[in-house]
Amino acid sequence: MDLRQLRYFVQVVESGSFSKAAAQLHVAQPALSQHVRHMEEELGTTLLHRGTHGVSPTEAGGRLMHHARRILAEFAEIPDSVRGEAVAPRGEVRFGLPGTVSELLAAPLIEAARERYPQVRIRVVEAMSGYILDWLKRGDIDLAMIYNTSSPKGLAVHHALSEEICLFAVPSFGGKDDIHGEAVRLEDAATLPLLVPGPGHGLRELIEEAARTIRVPIMPAVEIDSYSQIKKLAERGLGWGILPRMAVQREAEAGIFRVWRIEEPKITRKVYLAYSTERPLLNAPRAVGQLAWYIVRGLVQDSTWTAKLSDDNQNPKLFS
């Protein structure tokens, strides 16, 4: 098996047919089919489902695609990596972002990268932090902003900021103000009809962990993983939501929600820039990672992101 065969296989899968791949590669279709058959014989397994409507990867073919894409991307980056920062970064950077982080970071990052590194293409992949962490470890993405670092083996993580988790509701829930002041004890918040993400969600685990320290059960009125849906339900007066302050800051400023700090204990969530230490971090991801770091800090400094910045010694120093 060689790089040419890997490139041919990836193009066949992405095109969905041998004929389309042959046209893209400027290779005769019989020769292309022969290369794939040789790969299957060498590996001793079927790599493609072949049908009248085209081809698709088998389970084994999917695993080969995972390796092939990474190998081809790293091979293409060798010249720039060897030359170092003297050469302008180029190529695709796969960046995993939780949805709420993506809302704030994706657009300014893509805009800044387009101006500074015009030969770099950023592909943003959104998901919950746990999924992003798995993709990062598997090599499906190059960089990530994550919350959970309970399993940091094989990763470099740089603490970017800490954000406050707060309680919120419409200004006069149930026709009266049930909580006075600007803060509420978690023990008291737990008695309210809460709107929170379901079990397994990173934020829910954070809330549960805090509740266990004071031996108080969390029994929500509604469990739903979507932040936007939690806010919609809260706006309709169906309960009290618990979310990061940045997720409700705009509505609080508009008078749609009242927001309370949660105390005894206080709940905070840390956000990290992360990348693998088990694979070389190429020039383009280095440049984009450093740029994302500066943009995140700028978002906090101009109050777009309500959070507390980490110390400067957390700076990843990936790219000048």
Secondary structure by P-SEA (a helix, b strand, c coil): ccaaaaaaaaaaaaaccaaaaaaaacccaaaaaaaaaaaaaaaccccccccccbbbbcaaaaaaaaaaaaaaaaaaaaaaaaaccccccccbbbbbbccccccccaaaaaaaaaaccccbbbbbbbccaaaaaaaaaaccccccccccccccccbbbbbcbbbbbbcccccccccccccccccccaaaaaacbbbbbccccaaaaaaaaaaaaabbbbbbccccccaaaaaaaaaaccccccccccccaaaaaaccbbbbbbccbbbbbbbbbcccccccccaaaaaaaaaaaaaaaaaaaacccccccccccccccccc
